[in-house]
Amino acid sequence: MVEKFKVEWFDAKSLAEIYQQTNMQFAFVTDPKHGNKQCHTWALCRDFLHDAVRTAKTGIKSSIYSFDFDVEKNPPLDLAKMRMLVRKKGLKKTEKAVFDKKMKAGLKLLNHYEKMDGVALSKLVKVDDSKEDAWVFTGPSVWMKAPQLVSMYTMLIRLGDKEIGFKDNKDLMEKFKGLAEQNKNGKLPDNDANYLRACWNKFDLVMTNRAKLFPVDIYEQQKSTAIGTFHDRSGIWNFCSFNSPMKELNDNFRAVVKSAKRVEGGI
């Protein structure tokens, strides 16, 4: 852990979002030279985050479900690093210590997969603010290379809510599979457990094959994709379901999964 730091907050705005059980909200934050400014309103729906990155990389304004991001108006994203603010909406004082543990559990998951890729490890810092209880994750630039990776990063943070203990990757996959099976059986009606039904045994394949799967700028290739399609289908769940907007990318990942002799379909 390093020393705490201040954030200049962005005006909060209500978005049209799917309910998320954890109530975790996300927002990019600028690099220190731009003042550690929150780049946009808080978002429960993680898909807004890759919308913002596409705008930052291509200059094409994002406007969907009341979320707006414009390079001429919003503070700039740091494309050389992952810088992600996280808070829990409606967090009570009695819940703060528990939430702090969940943030650290999310960091453990991120670091687990970063080690597979041989990249620098993400770090976690508590924001120093008496009115806003938030954390900031700072990670290597690889997470900014594709919308699917941004989505995986924030999904792993949110999975920290479950405080999963694991010994190694095999054990972690079994824990993920157990959550997915509980969701299928109706014992754990939870969005993230539902997403794990397609992703539980593919996260490691994404990271160990990242350079091969994402050799070029995905955002530039998808700058003409309709915002609705890009928003809805560019996350990690659609990628693990082979349903991204890019057929070649889907085919390449399916080949990786087949080569690894993993289950293609969901639980």
Secondary structure, DSSP 4 states (H G I P E B T S, - for coil): ----B--BPPPP--------TT-EEEEEB--GGGTSBB-S--BSSTHHHHHHHHHHHH-PPEEETTEEE-TTTSPPP-TTSEEEEEEETT--GGGHHHHHHHHHHHHHHHHHHHHHHTPPPPEEEEB--SS--EEEEEE-GGGGS-HHHHHHHHHHHHHGGG----SSHHHHHHHHHHHHHHHHTTS---HHHHHHHHHTTTHHHHHHTHHHH-SS-HHHHTTTS-HHHHHHHSSHHHHHTT-SS-HHHHHHHHHHHHHTT---S--
